[in-house]
């Protein structure tokens, strides 16, 4: 296994925990009518970590493709979907974080939570695919 695959496995779990926790806290705070600024730091660290995980995952995919490990296999389809969904989820949380740093309004707060929940749904799908890739 290349070093980049090892780094991906190490890096991927921490941002997931931060982003899932921040999303759940934001949903509870929205339901209670409270300010959502509390999770800015968690979201920032989580989004940075998620982009690092996306880059290391893409490098790992490239390494496997250049050595013919994925060519013509069903695993290639799973890996491609895993990469695409993880980038889409990270993009959703990035947009939500940008909205969180802007001046809040009821509309931007709802959009932000919608983006976070969408990111959470994509994360569940990509985590499932990542489990299939890693464990069969």
C-alpha positions as CSV (number, residue, x, y, z in Angstrom):
1,X,0.0,0.0,0.0
2,X,1.4,3.4,-0.9
3,X,2.0,6.0,1.7
4,X,-0.8,8.2,0.3
5,X,-3.3,5.4,0.9
6,X,-2.1,5.2,4.5
7,X,-2.5,8.9,4.9
8,X,-6.0,8.9,3.5
9,X,-7.1,6.3,6.0
10,X,-5.6,8.3,8.8
11,X,-7.0,11.6,7.7
12,X,-10.5,10.7,6.6
13,X,-12.1,9.9,10.0
14,X,-11.5,13.1,12.0
15,X,-13.2,15.5,9.6
16,X,-16.2,13.1,9.3
17,X,-16.6,13.2,13.1
18,X,-16.3,17.0,13.2
19,X,-18.7,17.7,10.3
20,X,-21.3,15.2,11.5
21,X,-21.2,16.6,15.0
22,X,-21.3,20.2,13.8
23,X,-24.3,19.4,11.5
24,X,-26.3,17.8,14.3
25,X,-25.5,20.6,16.7
26,X,-26.6,23.2,14.0
27,X,-29.9,21.3,13.5
28,X,-30.6,21.3,17.2
29,X,-29.7,25.0,17.5
30,X,-31.9,25.8,14.5
31,X,-34.8,23.9,16.0
32,X,-34.4,25.8,19.3
33,X,-34.0,29.2,17.4
34,X,-30.5,29.8,18.6
35,X,-27.4,31.2,16.8
36,X,-25.4,28.7,14.7
37,X,-22.0,30.5,15.1
38,X,-20.9,28.0,17.7
39,X,-19.8,25.4,15.2
40,X,-17.7,27.6,13.0
41,X,-14.4,26.3,14.3
42,X,-15.4,22.7,14.0
43,X,-16.7,23.3,10.5
44,X,-13.6,25.1,9.4
45,X,-11.3,22.3,10.7
46,X,-13.6,19.7,9.3
47,X,-13.8,21.2,5.9
48,X,-10.0,21.6,5.7
49,X,-9.6,18.0,6.8
50,X,-12.2,16.8,4.3
51,X,-10.4,18.5,1.4
52,X,-7.1,16.9,2.6
53,X,-8.9,13.5,2.7
54,X,-10.3,14.2,-0.9
55,X,-6.9,15.0,-2.2
56,X,-5.2,12.0,-0.6
57,X,-8.1,9.7,-1.8
58,X,-7.7,11.0,-5.3
59,X,-4.0,10.4,-5.2
60,X,-4.6,6.9,-4.0
61,X,-7.1,6.3,-6.8
62,X,-4.5,7.6,-9.3
63,X,-1.8,5.4,-7.9
64,X,-4.0,2.4,-8.2
65,X,-5.1,3.3,-11.8
66,X,-1.5,3.8,-13.0
67,X,-0.6,0.4,-11.8
68,X,-3.6,-1.3,-13.4
69,X,-5.1,-2.3,-10.1
70,X,-8.5,-0.9,-10.9
71,X,-8.6,-1.2,-14.7
72,X,-11.5,-3.3,-15.9
73,X,-12.8,-4.2,-12.4
74,X,-16.1,-3.5,-10.7
75,X,-14.1,-1.9,-8.0
76,X,-13.2,0.9,-10.4
77,X,-16.8,2.0,-10.6
78,X,-17.2,1.9,-6.8
79,X,-14.0,3.9,-6.4
80,X,-15.1,6.5,-9.0
81,X,-18.4,7.0,-7.2
82,X,-16.7,7.2,-3.8
83,X,-14.4,10.0,-5.1
84,X,-17.2,11.9,-6.8
85,X,-19.6,11.7,-3.8
86,X,-16.9,12.7,-1.3
87,X,-15.9,15.7,-3.3
88,X,-19.6,16.7,-3.7
89,X,-20.2,16.3,0.1
90,X,-17.1,18.4,0.9
91,X,-18.3,21.0,-1.6
92,X,-21.7,21.2,0.2
93,X,-20.0,21.7,3.6
94,X,-17.7,24.3,2.1
95,X,-20.7,26.3,0.8
96,X,-22.4,25.9,4.2
97,X,-19.3,27.1,6.0
98,X,-19.1,30.2,3.7
99,X,-22.8,31.0,4.6
100,X,-22.0,30.5,8.3
101,X,-19.3,33.1,8.1
102,X,-21.5,35.6,6.3
103,X,-24.0,37.8,8.0
104,X,-26.8,35.4,9.1
105,X,-30.4,35.7,8.1
106,X,-33.2,33.2,8.3
107,X,-32.8,32.4,4.6
108,X,-29.0,31.8,4.7
109,X,-29.4,29.8,7.9
110,X,-31.9,27.5,6.3
111,X,-29.8,27.2,3.2
112,X,-26.8,26.5,5.4
113,X,-28.6,23.7,7.2
114,X,-29.9,22.3,4.0
115,X,-26.4,22.2,2.6
116,X,-25.1,20.5,5.7
117,X,-27.9,17.9,5.7
118,X,-27.2,17.3,2.0
119,X,-23.5,16.9,2.7
120,X,-24.5,14.4,5.5
121,X,-26.5,12.3,3.1
122,X,-23.7,12.3,0.5
123,X,-21.3,11.4,3.3
124,X,-23.3,8.4,4.3
125,X,-23.3,7.2,0.7
126,X,-19.6,7.8,0.2
127,X,-18.7,6.2,3.6
128,X,-20.6,3.1,2.6
129,X,-18.7,3.0,-0.7
130,X,-15.4,3.6,1.1
131,X,-16.2,0.7,3.3
132,X,-16.8,-1.5,0.3
133,X,-13.5,-0.4,-1.2
134,X,-11.5,-1.0,2.0
135,X,-13.2,-4.2,3.3
136,X,-14.8,-5.8,0.3
